[in-house]
C-alpha cells in the first residue's frame, strides 16, 4: 500500500466554504486564502492570481503541501509578482494546503480524485489553459509521491510537474511502483533534492532519474542543493522551477549553490 492522506471536514460552515470571493491576505503580493467545498470535502487553499489572468487564459501550477508553513509565503509571492519574471509566462498558482483538518496515512488513490475535482473547480471558476502542457502539479516532502503518481497516471491532464524535497517514508511500495510506471513520463519534471540527504529518499530519487531518463521521453531538471535540509531555501528552488517549467526546457543536472554563485 502506498500511503498518503485521509480526509476530515474542518470546523467551517458550508456557507463560509461556498463563498466565491477570496479573503485578501496581502495587498503587496496579491495572494489570497480560502476554504471551498468540493465534492463534499472542505479544501483549504492559497491562490496567487496574476493580473494577466484577468485578460487572458493562463497556465496553472498546483502545489500539494501538508507542512505547517506555506510554500507560497509572502516573500515568494512578492517575487513572483515583480517585473523580475516579466519575460516568463504568468500563471495562476494554487497551494492546496489540506483536505479537511489534516493528512494521515491512507492510500494515494484516495486523494488523487480530489486533486482532479479541485482542478475542475479551478478551470470552471478562472480563465485557465487546460491543456496538459499548461497544467502543472507539484508536491512537497510527503506529498511529492502524489505529484509523481498524478503525472505518470494522468499525462493527459498533468503534463509538467515538480518534486521538492521528496519524503517517501509513508510510501514503502513506491520504488517498486516507480519501476513499473516511469516509462509513462512524457512531459517535464523538476526535482529539487539535496546533497546531504542520507535517507532512502535520495536513492529513490536517483532511481526516478535513471528510470525516466532511460525509459521515457520526459525532460528532467535535477536541482541539487549542496546544503542540509535546514539550510535549504525553497523560495530559490521554486523560482528556478517556475522559470524552467514554463519554458520549453532542456535536461539539467546542476548544483543549486553553483548556479546561484555563477549568477551573482
Residue, then its C-alpha position, 0 to 999 in steps of 0.5 A: x500500500x502506498x500511503x498518503x492522506x485521509x480526509x476530515x471536514x474542518x470546523x467551517x460552515x458550508x456557507x463560509x466554504x461556498x463563498x466565491x470571493x477570496x479573503x485578501x491576505x496581502x495587498x503587496x503580493x496579491x495572494x489570497x486564502x480560502x476554504x471551498x467545498x468540493x465534492x463534499x470535502x472542505x479544501x483549504x487553499x492559497x491562490x496567487x492570481x496574476x493580473x494577466x489572468x484577468x485578460x487572458x487564459x493562463x497556465x496553472x501550477x498546483x502545489x500539494x503541501x501538508x507542512x505547517x508553513x506555506x510554500x507560497x509565503x509572502x516573500x515568494x509571492x512578492x517575487x513572483x509578482x515583480x517585473x523580475x519574471x516579466x519575460x516568463x509566462x504568468x500563471x495562476x498558482x494554487x497551494x492546496x494546503x489540506x483536505x479537511x483538518x489534516x493528512x494521515x496515512x491512507x492510500x494515494x488513490x484516495x486523494x488523487x480524485x480530489x486533486x482532479x475535482x479541485x482542478x475542475x473547480x479551478x478551470x470552471x471558476x478562472x480563465x485557465x489553459x487546460x491543456x496538459x502542457x499548461x497544467x502543472x502539479x507539484x508536491x512537497x516532502x510527503x506529498x511529492x509521491x502524489x505529484x509523481x503518481x498524478x503525472x505518470x497516471x494522468x499525462x493527459x491532464x498533468x503534463x509538467x510537474x515538480x518534486x521538492x524535497x521528496x519524503x517517501x517514508x509513508x510510501x514503502x511500495x513506491x520504488x517498486x511502483x516507480x519501476x513499473x510506471x516511469x516509462x509513462x513520463x512524457x512531459x517535464x519534471x523538476x526535482x529539487x533534492x539535496x546533497x546531504x540527504x542520507x535517507x532512502x529518499x535520495x536513492x529513490x530519487x536517483x532511481x526516478x532519474x535513471x528510470x525516466x531518463x532511460x525509459x521515457x521521453x520526459x525532460x528532467x531538471x535535477x536541482x541539487x542543493x549542496x546544503x542540509x535540509x535546514x539550510x535549504x531555501x525553497x523560495x530559490x528552488x521554486x523560482x528556478x522551477x517556475x522559470x524552467x517549467x514554463x519554458x520549453x526546457x532542456x535536461x539539467x543536472x546542476x548544483x543549486x549553490x553553483x548556479x546561484x554563485x555563477x549568477x551573482 
